[in-house]
Amino acid sequence: MTAPAITLLTDFGTADGYVAELKGVLVSLAPGLSIVDLSHDIPAQDIAMARLTVARYWKRFPVGTVHMVVVDPGVGTSRAAIAIASEGRLLVGPDNGVLSPALFSLDARVVQLPVDQNASATFHGRDVFAPVAARLARGEPIESIGEPYRDAVRLRTPQPRRDAHGLLHGEVLTVDRFGNAITNLVTRESVGMVKVAGRAARLVRTYGEAARGEVVALVGSSGLVEIAVCEGNAAQALGLNRGDAVVLSTVS
């Protein structure tokens, strides 16, 4: 049986030594286990982006994987530190909503982690989460890590709303590094239009169906409708930001 991996998602960047400190703890306490860097480029303190990122990957990894998420603007405050067992995976991080995707599974179990009085008030990633991730990766049961916890923060993606005319109203959830605006709209239709920022974007299946510079909408790999500019940056071209309204009309 393959040993479990520990994955890392943070907003630390790689210019400083913070990620190195996390890894130092992990390899010291769980030598020989694989450490997978998912990203350290989550925008600083961006809980919403971290949650959406976790939603994309946490079940893509094998059963037994330990996911450590450190996007933690409330570090050192009264916010809880938690570990979750859900669908065979384990997640460790702050109780601020970043781990929400794993909390909605029927078998999810949550424990609150003890915080040692000697832990740095500004670096729970190193002093609280990493030691726990290592223990879980070594096979310790989650029940031995902390006490049952029932008040975990559960953040949900806003649901689009359909009006009396059949139009689907949603919003931009986030903007990816390509400048594509990912919305909360979902459709199985192949023909339609999305109105955003005073522009109309036709629904296409692939970028190859659009002319260079054309504003289009398409269903991305996450299953959500995205606003894009072919070979361009939609967020810059249209001035798009999280929360901007989008309206989808389709033709069956």
HELIX and SHEET records of a PDB file:
HELIX    1   1 TYR A   18  LEU A   29  1                                  12    
HELIX    2   2 ILE A   47  TYR A   57  1                                  11    
HELIX    3   3 SER A  100  LEU A  103  1                                   4    
HELIX    4   4 HIS A  124  HIS A  124  1                                   1    
HELIX    5   5 GLY A  125  PHE A  129  3                                   5    
HELIX    6   6 ALA A  130  ALA A  137  1                                   8    
HELIX    7   7 ILE A  142  SER A  144  5                                   3    
HELIX    8   8 TYR A  207  GLU A  209  5                                   3    
HELIX    9   9 ALA A  234  LEU A  238  1                                   5    
SHEET    1   A 7 SER A  34  SER A  39  0                                        
SHEET    2   A 7 ALA A   5  THR A  10  1                                        
SHEET    3   A 7 VAL A  66  VAL A  70  1                                        
SHEET    4   A 7 ARG A  89  PRO A  94  1                                        
SHEET    5   A 7 ALA A  81  SER A  86 -1                                        
SHEET    6   A 7 ARG A 109  GLN A 112 -1                                        
SHEET    7   A 7 GLU A 147  PRO A 148 -1                                        
SHEET    1   B 8 ARG A 161  ARG A 162  0                                        
SHEET    2   B 8 LEU A 168  VAL A 175 -1                                        
SHEET    3   B 8 ALA A 181  THR A 183 -1                                        
SHEET    4   B 8 VAL A 225  VAL A 229 -1                                        
SHEET    5   B 8 VAL A 215  VAL A 219 -1                                        
SHEET    6   B 8 ARG A 199  LEU A 203  1                                        
SHEET    7   B 8 GLY A 192  VAL A 196 -1                                        
SHEET    8   B 8 ALA A 245  THR A 250 -1                                        
END                                                                             
